[in-house]
């Protein structure tokens, strides 16, 4: 996560503007996460790196309203 944040921040400094890593109306977080997931899957030569119907996934759901 920290590496992705540093990458995005360095691009902002270079270009002196915000949201330089995504299309006009996109989400920086989504673009960085899915880009990293896709790149990781490609590096491992696996059909992975996406969340969609029928794809295998390891997901965690966290209930932030319950301290237990």
PyMOL Python script that loads the backbone (N, CA, C, O; Angstrom):
from pymol import cmd

cmd.read_pdbstr("""\
ATOM      1  N   UNK A   1       0.819  -1.191   0.000  1.00  0.00           N
ATOM      2  CA  UNK A   1       0.000   0.000   0.000  1.00  0.00           C
ATOM      3  C   UNK A   1       0.866   1.258   0.000  1.00  0.00           C
ATOM      4  O   UNK A   1       0.605   2.207  -0.740  1.00  0.00           O
ATOM      5  N   UNK A   2       1.881   1.251   0.827  1.00  0.00           N
ATOM      6  CA  UNK A   2       2.745   2.431   0.903  1.00  0.00           C
ATOM      7  C   UNK A   2       3.455   2.697  -0.426  1.00  0.00           C
ATOM      8  O   UNK A   2       3.639   3.851  -0.813  1.00  0.00           O
ATOM      9  N   UNK A   3       3.849   1.638  -1.117  1.00  0.00           N
ATOM     10  CA  UNK A   3       4.507   1.811  -2.412  1.00  0.00           C
ATOM     11  C   UNK A   3       3.558   2.443  -3.429  1.00  0.00           C
ATOM     12  O   UNK A   3       3.965   3.302  -4.213  1.00  0.00           O
ATOM     13  N   UNK A   4       2.286   2.016  -3.416  1.00  0.00           N
ATOM     14  CA  UNK A   4       1.303   2.597  -4.335  1.00  0.00           C
ATOM     15  C   UNK A   4       1.059   4.065  -4.013  1.00  0.00           C
ATOM     16  O   UNK A   4       0.927   4.896  -4.911  1.00  0.00           O
ATOM     17  N   UNK A   5       1.001   4.371  -2.727  1.00  0.00           N
ATOM     18  CA  UNK A   5       0.801   5.763  -2.313  1.00  0.00           C
ATOM     19  C   UNK A   5       1.985   6.626  -2.765  1.00  0.00           C
ATOM     20  O   UNK A   5       1.797   7.742  -3.249  1.00  0.00           O
ATOM     21  N   UNK A   6       3.191   6.105  -2.605  1.00  0.00           N
ATOM     22  CA  UNK A   6       4.384   6.841  -3.019  1.00  0.00           C
ATOM     23  C   UNK A   6       4.414   7.044  -4.531  1.00  0.00           C
ATOM     24  O   UNK A   6       4.775   8.120  -5.009  1.00  0.00           O
ATOM     25  N   UNK A   7       4.035   6.014  -5.282  1.00  0.00           N
ATOM     26  CA  UNK A   7       3.975   6.133  -6.741  1.00  0.00           C
ATOM     27  C   UNK A   7       3.015   7.241  -7.158  1.00  0.00           C
ATOM     28  O   UNK A   7       3.358   8.093  -7.978  1.00  0.00           O
ATOM     29  N   UNK A   8       1.817   7.226  -6.595  1.00  0.00           N
ATOM     30  CA  UNK A   8       0.809   8.227  -6.961  1.00  0.00           C
ATOM     31  C   UNK A   8       1.273   9.624  -6.563  1.00  0.00           C
ATOM     32  O   UNK A   8       1.094  10.579  -7.319  1.00  0.00           O
ATOM     33  N   UNK A   9       1.866   9.744  -5.381  1.00  0.00           N
ATOM     34  CA  UNK A   9       2.341  11.047  -4.904  1.00  0.00           C
ATOM     35  C   UNK A   9       3.460  11.581  -5.795  1.00  0.00           C
ATOM     36  O   UNK A   9       3.491  12.771  -6.106  1.00  0.00           O
ATOM     37  N   UNK A  10       4.377  10.708  -6.206  1.00  0.00           N
ATOM     38  CA  UNK A  10       5.480  11.162  -7.058  1.00  0.00           C
ATOM     39  C   UNK A  10       4.966  11.649  -8.416  1.00  0.00           C
ATOM     40  O   UNK A  10       5.509  12.597  -8.986  1.00  0.00           O
ATOM     41  N   UNK A  11       3.918  10.998  -8.931  1.00  0.00           N
ATOM     42  CA  UNK A  11       3.337  11.437 -10.204  1.00  0.00           C
ATOM     43  C   UNK A  11       2.643  12.786 -10.045  1.00  0.00           C
ATOM     44  O   UNK A  11       2.671  13.618 -10.951  1.00  0.00           O
ATOM     45  N   UNK A  12       2.022  12.993  -8.891  1.00  0.00           N
ATOM     46  CA  UNK A  12       1.385  14.289  -8.626  1.00  0.00           C
ATOM     47  C   UNK A  12       2.428  15.396  -8.558  1.00  0.00           C
ATOM     48  O   UNK A  12       2.222  16.489  -9.086  1.00  0.00           O
ATOM     49  N   UNK A  13       3.553  15.105  -7.901  1.00  0.00           N
ATOM     50  CA  UNK A  13       4.622  16.102  -7.814  1.00  0.00           C
ATOM     51  C   UNK A  13       5.208  16.403  -9.193  1.00  0.00           C
ATOM     52  O   UNK A  13       5.454  17.560  -9.533  1.00  0.00           O
ATOM     53  N   UNK A  14       5.426  15.356  -9.978  1.00  0.00           N
ATOM     54  CA  UNK A  14       6.009  15.530 -11.313  1.00  0.00           C
ATOM     55  C   UNK A  14       5.122  16.398 -12.200  1.00  0.00           C
ATOM     56  O   UNK A  14       5.601  17.319 -12.862  1.00  0.00           O
ATOM     57  N   UNK A  15       3.813  16.091 -12.206  1.00  0.00           N
ATOM     58  CA  UNK A  15       2.885  16.780 -13.103  1.00  0.00           C
ATOM     59  C   UNK A  15       2.236  18.016 -12.484  1.00  0.00           C
ATOM     60  O   UNK A  15       1.589  18.799 -13.180  1.00  0.00           O
ATOM     61  N   UNK A  16       2.413  18.186 -11.183  1.00  0.00           N
ATOM     62  CA  UNK A  16       1.829  19.315 -10.443  1.00  0.00           C
ATOM     63  C   UNK A  16       0.322  19.405 -10.615  1.00  0.00           C
ATOM     64  O   UNK A  16      -0.236  20.485 -10.811  1.00  0.00           O
ATOM     65  N   UNK A  17      -0.320  18.255 -10.536  1.00  0.00           N
ATOM     66  CA  UNK A  17      -1.785  18.191 -10.567  1.00  0.00           C
ATOM     67  C   UNK A  17      -2.237  16.892  -9.910  1.00  0.00           C
ATOM     68  O   UNK A  17      -1.439  15.981  -9.689  1.00  0.00           O
ATOM     69  N   UNK A  18      -3.517  16.822  -9.605  1.00  0.00           N
ATOM     70  CA  UNK A  18      -4.079  15.648  -8.939  1.00  0.00           C
ATOM     71  C   UNK A  18      -4.649  14.671  -9.949  1.00  0.00           C
ATOM     72  O   UNK A  18      -4.881  15.013 -11.108  1.00  0.00           O
ATOM     73  N   UNK A  19      -4.874  13.434  -9.482  1.00  0.00           N
ATOM     74  CA  UNK A  19      -5.506  12.379 -10.284  1.00  0.00           C
ATOM     75  C   UNK A  19      -4.825  12.178 -11.634  1.00  0.00           C
ATOM     76  O   UNK A  19      -5.498  12.091 -12.661  1.00  0.00           O
ATOM     77  N   UNK A  20      -3.517  12.104 -11.640  1.00  0.00           N
ATOM     78  CA  UNK A  20      -2.781  11.951 -12.895  1.00  0.00           C
ATOM     79  C   UNK A  20      -2.692  10.499 -13.354  1.00  0.00           C
ATOM     80  O   UNK A  20      -2.308  10.240 -14.495  1.00  0.00           O
ATOM     81  N   UNK A  21      -3.034   9.560 -12.498  1.00  0.00           N
ATOM     82  CA  UNK A  21      -2.878   8.143 -12.826  1.00  0.00           C
ATOM     83  C   UNK A  21      -4.154   7.496 -13.354  1.00  0.00           C
ATOM     84  O   UNK A  21      -4.162   6.302 -13.652  1.00  0.00           O
ATOM     85  N   UNK A  22      -5.240   8.274 -13.476  1.00  0.00           N
ATOM     86  CA  UNK A  22      -6.523   7.698 -13.883  1.00  0.00           C
ATOM     87  C   UNK A  22      -7.209   8.568 -14.932  1.00  0.00           C
ATOM     88  O   UNK A  22      -6.872   9.741 -15.094  1.00  0.00           O
ATOM     89  N   UNK A  23      -8.186   7.978 -15.650  1.00  0.00           N
ATOM     90  CA  UNK A  23      -8.992   8.788 -16.572  1.00  0.00           C
ATOM     91  C   UNK A  23      -9.760   9.875 -15.815  1.00  0.00           C
ATOM     92  O   UNK A  23      -9.802   9.861 -14.584  1.00  0.00           O
ATOM     93  N   UNK A  24     -10.345  10.782 -16.520  1.00  0.00           N
ATOM     94  CA  UNK A  24     -10.982  11.979 -15.962  1.00  0.00           C
ATOM     95  C   UNK A  24     -11.877  11.730 -14.749  1.00  0.00           C
ATOM     96  O   UNK A  24     -11.747  12.436 -13.749  1.00  0.00           O
ATOM     97  N   UNK A  25     -12.766  10.766 -14.804  1.00  0.00           N
ATOM     98  CA  UNK A  25     -13.719  10.581 -13.710  1.00  0.00           C
ATOM     99  C   UNK A  25     -13.431   9.326 -12.885  1.00  0.00           C
ATOM    100  O   UNK A  25     -14.303   8.870 -12.146  1.00  0.00           O
ATOM    101  N   UNK A  26     -12.249   8.769 -12.994  1.00  0.00           N
ATOM    102  CA  UNK A  26     -11.939   7.521 -12.299  1.00  0.00           C
ATOM    103  C   UNK A  26     -11.481   7.724 -10.864  1.00  0.00           C
ATOM    104  O   UNK A  26     -11.316   8.853 -10.402  1.00  0.00           O
ATOM    105  N   UNK A  27     -11.280   6.622 -10.175  1.00  0.00           N
ATOM    106  CA  UNK A  27     -10.807   6.621  -8.798  1.00  0.00           C
ATOM    107  C   UNK A  27      -9.326   6.245  -8.775  1.00  0.00           C
ATOM    108  O   UNK A  27      -8.932   5.230  -9.350  1.00  0.00           O
ATOM    109  N   UNK A  28      -8.513   7.059  -8.115  1.00  0.00           N
ATOM    110  CA  UNK A  28      -7.085   6.777  -8.007  1.00  0.00           C
ATOM    111  C   UNK A  28      -6.863   5.462  -7.267  1.00  0.00           C
ATOM    112  O   UNK A  28      -6.052   4.639  -7.691  1.00  0.00           O
ATOM    113  N   UNK A  29      -7.580   5.264  -6.167  1.00  0.00           N
ATOM    114  CA  UNK A  29      -7.431   4.031  -5.392  1.00  0.00           C
ATOM    115  C   UNK A  29      -7.749   2.794  -6.206  1.00  0.00           C
ATOM    116  O   UNK A  29      -7.003   1.815  -6.177  1.00  0.00           O
ATOM    117  N   UNK A  30      -8.854   2.835  -6.933  1.00  0.00           N
ATOM    118  CA  UNK A  30      -9.227   1.696  -7.782  1.00  0.00           C
ATOM    119  C   UNK A  30      -8.170   1.428  -8.846  1.00  0.00           C
ATOM    120  O   UNK A  30      -7.772   0.283  -9.062  1.00  0.00           O
ATOM    121  N   UNK A  31      -7.723   2.478  -9.500  1.00  0.00           N
ATOM    122  CA  UNK A  31      -6.739   2.314 -10.576  1.00  0.00           C
ATOM    123  C   UNK A  31      -5.443   1.716 -10.048  1.00  0.00           C
ATOM    124  O   UNK A  31      -4.872   0.822 -10.673  1.00  0.00           O
ATOM    125  N   UNK A  32      -4.974   2.204  -8.900  1.00  0.00           N
ATOM    126  CA  UNK A  32      -3.732   1.684  -8.333  1.00  0.00           C
ATOM    127  C   UNK A  32      -3.892   0.248  -7.865  1.00  0.00           C
ATOM    128  O   UNK A  32      -3.024  -0.586  -8.123  1.00  0.00           O
ATOM    129  N   UNK A  33      -5.000  -0.057  -7.175  1.00  0.00           N
ATOM    130  CA  UNK A  33      -5.203  -1.414  -6.669  1.00  0.00           C
ATOM    131  C   UNK A  33      -5.329  -2.422  -7.812  1.00  0.00           C
ATOM    132  O   UNK A  33      -4.641  -3.442  -7.822  1.00  0.00           O
ATOM    133  N   UNK A  34      -6.193  -2.138  -8.757  1.00  0.00           N
ATOM    134  CA  UNK A  34      -6.412  -3.101  -9.841  1.00  0.00           C
ATOM    135  C   UNK A  34      -5.196  -3.206 -10.759  1.00  0.00           C
ATOM    136  O   UNK A  34      -4.930  -4.272 -11.315  1.00  0.00           O
ATOM    137  N   UNK A  35      -4.465  -2.119 -10.920  1.00  0.00           N
ATOM    138  CA  UNK A  35      -3.223  -2.186 -11.687  1.00  0.00           C
ATOM    139  C   UNK A  35      -2.193  -3.070 -11.006  1.00  0.00           C
ATOM    140  O   UNK A  35      -1.513  -3.859 -11.662  1.00  0.00           O
ATOM    141  N   UNK A  36      -2.076  -2.939  -9.681  1.00  0.00           N
ATOM    142  CA  UNK A  36      -1.138  -3.776  -8.928  1.00  0.00           C
ATOM    143  C   UNK A  36      -1.571  -5.236  -8.946  1.00  0.00           C
ATOM    144  O   UNK A  36      -0.736  -6.127  -9.096  1.00  0.00           O
ATOM    145  N   UNK A  37      -2.864  -5.488  -8.795  1.00  0.00           N
ATOM    146  CA  UNK A  37      -3.370  -6.867  -8.817  1.00  0.00           C
ATOM    147  C   UNK A  37      -3.143  -7.508 -10.182  1.00  0.00           C
ATOM    148  O   UNK A  37      -2.729  -8.664 -10.270  1.00  0.00           O
ATOM    149  N   UNK A  38      -3.411  -6.767 -11.228  1.00  0.00           N
ATOM    150  CA  UNK A  38      -3.211  -7.287 -12.584  1.00  0.00           C
ATOM    151  C   UNK A  38      -1.730  -7.545 -12.856  1.00  0.00           C
ATOM    152  O   UNK A  38      -1.373  -8.569 -13.439  1.00  0.00           O
ATOM    153  N   UNK A  39      -0.877  -6.625 -12.438  1.00  0.00           N
ATOM    154  CA  UNK A  39       0.564  -6.796 -12.625  1.00  0.00           C
ATOM    155  C   UNK A  39       1.112  -7.973 -11.840  1.00  0.00           C
ATOM    156  O   UNK A  39       1.979  -8.699 -12.327  1.00  0.00           O
ATOM    157  N   UNK A  40       0.609  -8.165 -10.622  1.00  0.00           N
ATOM    158  CA  UNK A  40       1.037  -9.310  -9.820  1.00  0.00           C
ATOM    159  C   UNK A  40       0.648 -10.621 -10.463  1.00  0.00           C
ATOM    160  O   UNK A  40       1.441 -11.562 -10.495  1.00  0.00           O
ATOM    161  N   UNK A  41      -0.566 -10.689 -10.974  1.00  0.00           N
ATOM    162  CA  UNK A  41      -1.024 -11.902 -11.657  1.00  0.00           C
ATOM    163  C   UNK A  41      -0.192 -12.160 -12.905  1.00  0.00           C
ATOM    164  O   UNK A  41       0.156 -13.304 -13.195  1.00  0.00           O
ATOM    165  N   UNK A  42       0.122 -11.118 -13.633  1.00  0.00           N
ATOM    166  CA  UNK A  42       0.933 -11.260 -14.845  1.00  0.00           C
ATOM    167  C   UNK A  42       2.340 -11.740 -14.490  1.00  0.00           C
ATOM    168  O   UNK A  42       2.895 -12.591 -15.184  1.00  0.00           O
ATOM    169  N   UNK A  43       2.918 -11.203 -13.418  1.00  0.00           N
ATOM    170  CA  UNK A  43       4.261 -11.606 -13.002  1.00  0.00           C
ATOM    171  C   UNK A  43       4.307 -13.072 -12.592  1.00  0.00           C
ATOM    172  O   UNK A  43       5.323 -13.740 -12.783  1.00  0.00           O
ATOM    173  N   UNK A  44       3.210 -13.575 -12.027  1.00  0.00           N
ATOM    174  CA  UNK A  44       3.138 -14.974 -11.599  1.00  0.00           C
ATOM    175  C   UNK A  44       2.597 -15.889 -12.686  1.00  0.00           C
ATOM    176  O   UNK A  44       2.466 -17.095 -12.478  1.00  0.00           O
ATOM    177  N   UNK A  45       2.284 -15.323 -13.841  1.00  0.00           N
ATOM    178  CA  UNK A  45       1.707 -16.089 -14.962  1.00  0.00           C
ATOM    179  C   UNK A  45       0.452 -16.839 -14.526  1.00  0.00           C
ATOM    180  O   UNK A  45       0.287 -18.026 -14.805  1.00  0.00           O
ATOM    181  N   UNK A  46      -0.437 -16.109 -13.828  1.00  0.00           N
ATOM    182  CA  UNK A  46      -1.679 -16.699 -13.344  1.00  0.00           C
ATOM    183  C   UNK A  46      -2.868 -15.922 -13.879  1.00  0.00           C
ATOM    184  O   UNK A  46      -2.788 -14.722 -14.141  1.00  0.00           O
ATOM    185  N   UNK A  47      -3.958 -16.629 -14.033  1.00  0.00           N
ATOM    186  CA  UNK A  47      -5.209 -15.998 -14.441  1.00  0.00           C
ATOM    187  C   UNK A  47      -5.885 -15.482 -13.176  1.00  0.00           C
ATOM    188  O   UNK A  47      -6.801 -16.115 -12.650  1.00  0.00           O
ATOM    189  N   UNK A  48      -5.434 -14.348 -12.700  1.00  0.00           N
ATOM    190  CA  UNK A  48      -5.926 -13.787 -11.442  1.00  0.00           C
ATOM    191  C   UNK A  48      -5.840 -12.263 -11.535  1.00  0.00           C
ATOM    192  O   UNK A  48      -5.651 -11.706 -12.616  1.00  0.00           O
ATOM    193  N   UNK A  49      -5.981 -11.601 -10.391  1.00  0.00           N
ATOM    194  CA  UNK A  49      -5.827 -10.158 -10.359  1.00  0.00           C
ATOM    195  C   UNK A  49      -7.086  -9.379 -10.656  1.00  0.00           C
ATOM    196  O   UNK A  49      -7.027  -8.212 -11.042  1.00  0.00           O
ATOM    197  N   UNK A  50      -8.233 -10.027 -10.474  1.00  0.00           N
ATOM    198  CA  UNK A  50      -9.486  -9.320 -10.727  1.00  0.00           C
ATOM    199  C   UNK A  50     -10.568  -9.873  -9.802  1.00  0.00           C
ATOM    200  O   UNK A  50     -10.466 -10.995  -9.304  1.00  0.00           O
ATOM    201  N   UNK A  51     -11.579  -9.087  -9.588  1.00  0.00           N
ATOM    202  CA  UNK A  51     -12.738  -9.522  -8.814  1.00  0.00           C
ATOM    203  C   UNK A  51     -13.920  -9.514  -9.763  1.00  0.00           C
ATOM    204  O   UNK A  51     -14.380  -8.454 -10.187  1.00  0.00           O
ATOM    205  N   UNK A  52     -14.412 -10.701 -10.096  1.00  0.00           N
ATOM    206  CA  UNK A  52     -15.567 -10.815 -10.984  1.00  0.00           C
ATOM    207  C   UNK A  52     -16.209 -12.181 -10.799  1.00  0.00           C
ATOM    208  O   UNK A  52     -15.599 -13.094 -10.242  1.00  0.00           O
ATOM    209  N   UNK A  53     -17.420 -12.313 -11.261  1.00  0.00           N
ATOM    210  CA  UNK A  53     -18.171 -13.559 -11.149  1.00  0.00           C
ATOM    211  C   UNK A  53     -17.395 -14.683 -11.820  1.00  0.00           C
ATOM    212  O   UNK A  53     -16.952 -14.554 -12.961  1.00  0.00           O
ATOM    213  N   UNK A  54     -17.236 -15.793 -11.091  1.00  0.00           N
ATOM    214  CA  UNK A  54     -16.566 -16.971 -11.629  1.00  0.00           C
ATOM    215  C   UNK A  54     -15.069 -17.010 -11.389  1.00  0.00           C
ATOM    216  O   UNK A  54     -14.444 -18.050 -11.599  1.00  0.00           O
ATOM    217  N   UNK A  55     -14.476 -15.902 -10.954  1.00  0.00           N
ATOM    218  CA  UNK A  55     -13.034 -15.871 -10.693  1.00  0.00           C
ATOM    219  C   UNK A  55     -12.766 -16.281  -9.247  1.00  0.00           C
ATOM    220  O   UNK A  55     -13.562 -15.997  -8.352  1.00  0.00           O
ATOM    221  N   UNK A  56     -11.633 -16.955  -9.030  1.00  0.00           N
ATOM    222  CA  UNK A  56     -11.227 -17.299  -7.675  1.00  0.00           C
ATOM    223  C   UNK A  56     -10.748 -16.037  -6.971  1.00  0.00           C
ATOM    224  O   UNK A  56     -10.167 -15.150  -7.596  1.00  0.00           O
ATOM    225  N   UNK A  57     -10.996 -15.961  -5.654  1.00  0.00           N
ATOM    226  CA  UNK A  57     -10.574 -14.772  -4.919  1.00  0.00           C
ATOM    227  C   UNK A  57     -10.409 -15.085  -3.441  1.00  0.00           C
ATOM    228  O   UNK A  57     -11.108 -15.939  -2.896  1.00  0.00           O
ATOM    229  N   UNK A  58      -9.487 -14.395  -2.800  1.00  0.00           N
ATOM    230  CA  UNK A  58      -9.332 -14.400  -1.354  1.00  0.00           C
ATOM    231  C   UNK A  58      -9.742 -13.015  -0.887  1.00  0.00           C
ATOM    232  O   UNK A  58      -9.037 -12.035  -1.129  1.00  0.00           O
ATOM    233  N   UNK A  59     -10.880 -12.936  -0.221  1.00  0.00           N
ATOM    234  CA  UNK A  59     -11.406 -11.650   0.216  1.00  0.00           C
ATOM    235  C   UNK A  59     -11.656 -11.669   1.713  1.00  0.00           C
ATOM    236  O   UNK A  59     -11.922 -12.722   2.294  1.00  0.00           O
ATOM    237  N   UNK A  60     -11.569 -10.513   2.328  1.00  0.00           N
ATOM    238  CA  UNK A  60     -11.849 -10.358   3.745  1.00  0.00           C
ATOM    239  C   UNK A  60     -12.860  -9.230   3.891  1.00  0.00           C
ATOM    240  O   UNK A  60     -12.690  -8.159   3.308  1.00  0.00           O
ATOM    241  N   UNK A  61     -13.908  -9.469   4.667  1.00  0.00           N
ATOM    242  CA  UNK A  61     -14.885  -8.425   4.972  1.00  0.00           C
ATOM    243  C   UNK A  61     -14.706  -8.041   6.435  1.00  0.00           C
ATOM    244  O   UNK A  61     -14.677  -8.911   7.304  1.00  0.00           O
ATOM    245  N   UNK A  62     -14.586  -6.761   6.711  1.00  0.00           N
ATOM    246  CA  UNK A  62     -14.364  -6.280   8.066  1.00  0.00           C
ATOM    247  C   UNK A  62     -15.524  -5.388   8.462  1.00  0.00           C
ATOM    248  O   UNK A  62     -15.834  -4.410   7.782  1.00  0.00           O
ATOM    249  N   UNK A  63     -16.163  -5.739   9.575  1.00  0.00           N
ATOM    250  CA  UNK A  63     -17.261  -4.931  10.101  1.00  0.00           C
ATOM    251  C   UNK A  63     -16.666  -3.869  11.016  1.00  0.00           C
ATOM    252  O   UNK A  63     -16.274  -4.176  12.142  1.00  0.00           O
ATOM    253  N   UNK A  64     -16.594  -2.643  10.556  1.00  0.00           N
ATOM    254  CA  UNK A  64     -15.984  -1.571  11.341  1.00  0.00           C
ATOM    255  C   UNK A  64     -16.915  -1.016  12.414  1.00  0.00           C
ATOM    256  O   UNK A  64     -16.510  -0.162  13.202  1.00  0.00           O
ATOM    257  N   UNK A  65     -18.162  -1.494  12.453  1.00  0.00           N
ATOM    258  CA  UNK A  65     -19.095  -1.011  13.468  1.00  0.00           C
ATOM    259  C   UNK A  65     -19.077  -1.875  14.720  1.00  0.00           C
ATOM    260  O   UNK A  65     -19.665  -1.495  15.733  1.00  0.00           O
ATOM    261  N   UNK A  66     -18.414  -3.032  14.674  1.00  0.00           N
ATOM    262  CA  UNK A  66     -18.365  -3.948  15.813  1.00  0.00           C
ATOM    263  C   UNK A  66     -16.920  -4.105  16.273  1.00  0.00           C
ATOM    264  O   UNK A  66     -16.105  -4.670  15.543  1.00  0.00           O
ATOM    265  N   UNK A  67     -16.580  -3.609  17.485  1.00  0.00           N
ATOM    266  CA  UNK A  67     -15.189  -3.669  17.943  1.00  0.00           C
ATOM    267  C   UNK A  67     -14.686  -5.083  18.244  1.00  0.00           C
ATOM    268  O   UNK A  67     -13.481  -5.275  18.405  1.00  0.00           O
ATOM    269  N   UNK A  68     -15.568  -6.066  18.324  1.00  0.00           N
ATOM    270  CA  UNK A  68     -15.132  -7.443  18.614  1.00  0.00           C
ATOM    271  C   UNK A  68     -14.528  -7.979  17.380  1.00  0.00           C
ATOM    272  O   UNK A  68     -14.080  -9.125  17.359  1.00  0.00           O
TER     273      UNK A  68
END
""", "prot")
cmd.dss("prot")
cmd.show_as("cartoon", "prot")
cmd.util.cbc("prot")
cmd.orient("prot")
